[in-house]
Amino acid sequence: MHRHEISVLSALKEKGRLSFDKLLDAAALGKDEARWAIANLVQQGLVDTTVSGEYEVKFSKEGEEYAKKGLPETALLEKLENKQAKLEEFSSQIDQIGINWAKRKGLVEISGKNLRLTEKGKKISKGGLETEIVLKALYKDKNDYSKYKDSEAARELEQRKLIEVRSRPNISEIQITKQGIFALAREKQAEEAIESLDRSMIASRAWAGKKFKPYDVSAPVEPAYAASRHTVRRIVSDIRSAYIGLGFSEISGPIVEPAFWVFDYLFVPQDHPARDVQDTFFLSKPRTLPVHDKSLEERIRKEHEAAWHSEWSSEFASRAILRTHTTSVTGRYIHSTISAMLAHERGFEPPIKLFTVGRVFRNENLDYKHLADFYMTDGIVVGKNLTLAHLFDILSRIYGSVGVRIRFKPAYFPFVEPGVEVHVWQNGQWLELGGAGIIRREVSGVDRKDISVLAWGLGVERIALVKDSSIGSIVDLYNSSAGKLRERRV
């Protein structure tokens, strides 16, 4: 029981029935503390209360002004004072308000273009309006509202929004019940009971013959939210650890690329649907980005025109885009590092194993398995006499270490031959993760027949659907609700 509740019960047991104000003094509590304690005790049946009505009156800005200066209709009556006046003399807004209310009350009448008092208006002008009398009385003492609450004047003041009245129940008397007396006695006994043992109490046996306070292990407590990484960051970390555990080294590259590295270098035709605006985000500033390697551009041009039988455009290849996959990172590395190593036979010690994890962007419609901005992981292995069997073994090891089951299905991708799709098992169906295969020699530029480049590019967020069945859509992974993030399974 809270100390405020004990203070209220103790004061009532000692003093008997008390008014709310006297209880405040007896229990040494503030109004809010006492109201809180009484509400809890009433709910438990430990005290009874007598409640009376109380009113809270609040004046509007206009109401305060009228309370000080008088109502507009009163000022109008004073101006007329048993004489007739022209309507055009009363053109101000306050005059119009006064005419409206005076006419509604039958205090004035309009004859042609003239305004004059009625017989009722002449009498009222001497004795004063009841509405104004009540308004000024309430402004002087708001607690007097109960005297006027049933009057026509009070209803008019509320109707005109000059005052706002709220009823508030007021606790007039409080009395302890029998259950309250018993509860207070139990609480007193509990205060005398031992709450905790220390070394000296055990040594001196001071605890002997005394009662111990019981502990309620089922009592509700404030939730404790364990600190944890975001689901996506955790999966990225798990994948990175899996790669490193198999001896891979991490590489990275730019997010904004010329289309050359995202499509042309990877042997994707310039009329391929994947380049369309529906799939790719093209930049306006900068609109183009240079490739800086004319000999490489010339090699790619010859290969494209020979294979796809259409003219290749360097301008189209220089269009600036947000990368649609991280294969552009491994493609750059294949050209700049591995091809150079093989050409000069220096520093090449197979196998070379590299990976990258990063964000990619596609103009996708959002659904449970598609995002416009998501993570992707690419990897390559360069070595002698590598086959699809080596690729399957490596990917099975990587994804087995993060706890998911995968399978492979033959598929076509322009930059690998042969190619496969990688699928993951999720809720009774196979879900595509991405593509993999052996890099074509037109892409790698490697002439040696004994050297192969294994490559793959796979989505990351979809693994979350497999790892956590409570996540129904990868869109939910980026929900900004703090409550959902806290309740997410660690």
HELIX and SHEET records of a PDB file:
HELIX    1   1 ARG A    3  LYS A   15  1                                  13    
HELIX    2   2 PHE A   20  ALA A   27  1                                   8    
HELIX    3   3 LYS A   31  GLN A   43  1                                  13    
HELIX    4   4 LYS A   61  LYS A   69  1                                   9    
HELIX    5   5 PRO A   72  LEU A   80  1                                   9    
HELIX    6   6 LEU A   87  GLU A   89  5                                   3    
HELIX    7   7 GLN A   93  ARG A  104  1                                  12    
HELIX    8   8 GLU A  119  GLY A  127  1                                   9    
HELIX    9   9 GLU A  130  LYS A  140  1                                  11    
HELIX   10  10 LYS A  142  ASP A  144  5                                   3    
HELIX   11  11 TYR A  145  TYR A  148  1                                   4    
HELIX   12  12 GLU A  152  GLN A  159  1                                   8    
HELIX   13  13 LYS A  178  GLU A  192  1                                  15    
HELIX   14  14 ARG A  199  SER A  204  1                                   6    
HELIX   15  15 THR A  231  GLY A  245  1                                  15    
HELIX   16  16 ALA A  259  ALA A  259  1                                   1    
HELIX   17  17 PHE A  260  ASP A  264  3                                   5    
HELIX   18  18 PRO A  273  ARG A  275  5                                   3    
HELIX   19  19 LYS A  294  TRP A  308  1                                  15    
HELIX   20  20 SER A  314  ALA A  317  1                                   4    
HELIX   21  21 THR A  327  TYR A  333  1                                   7    
HELIX   22  22 ILE A  334  ILE A  338  3                                   5    
HELIX   23  23 SER A  339  HIS A  344  1                                   6    
HELIX   24  24 LEU A  388  SER A  401  1                                  14    
HELIX   25  25 ARG A  441  SER A  444  1                                   4    
HELIX   26  26 ARG A  462  LYS A  467  1                                   6    
HELIX   27  27 ILE A  474  TYR A  478  5                                   5    
HELIX   28  28 ALA A  482  GLU A  487  1                                   6    
SHEET    1   A 3 LEU A  18  SER A  19  0                                        
SHEET    2   A 3 ILE A 163  ILE A 176 -1                                        
SHEET    3   A 3 VAL A  47  PHE A  59 -1                                        
SHEET    1   B 3 ALA A  85  LYS A  86  0                                        
SHEET    2   B 3 ASN A 114  LEU A 117 -1                                        
SHEET    3   B 3 VAL A 108  SER A 111 -1                                        
SHEET    1   C 7 SER A 249  GLU A 250  0                                        
SHEET    2   C 7 ILE A 352  PHE A 361  1                                        
SHEET    3   C 7 ASP A 373  LYS A 384 -1                                        
SHEET    4   C 7 ILE A 451  GLY A 459 -1                                        
SHEET    5   C 7 GLN A 429  ILE A 439 -1                                        
SHEET    6   C 7 VAL A 416  GLN A 426 -1                                        
SHEET    7   C 7 ILE A 406  PRO A 410 -1                                        
SHEET    1   D 2 VAL A 256  PRO A 258  0                                        
SHEET    2   D 2 ALA A 320  LEU A 322 -1                                        
END                                                                             
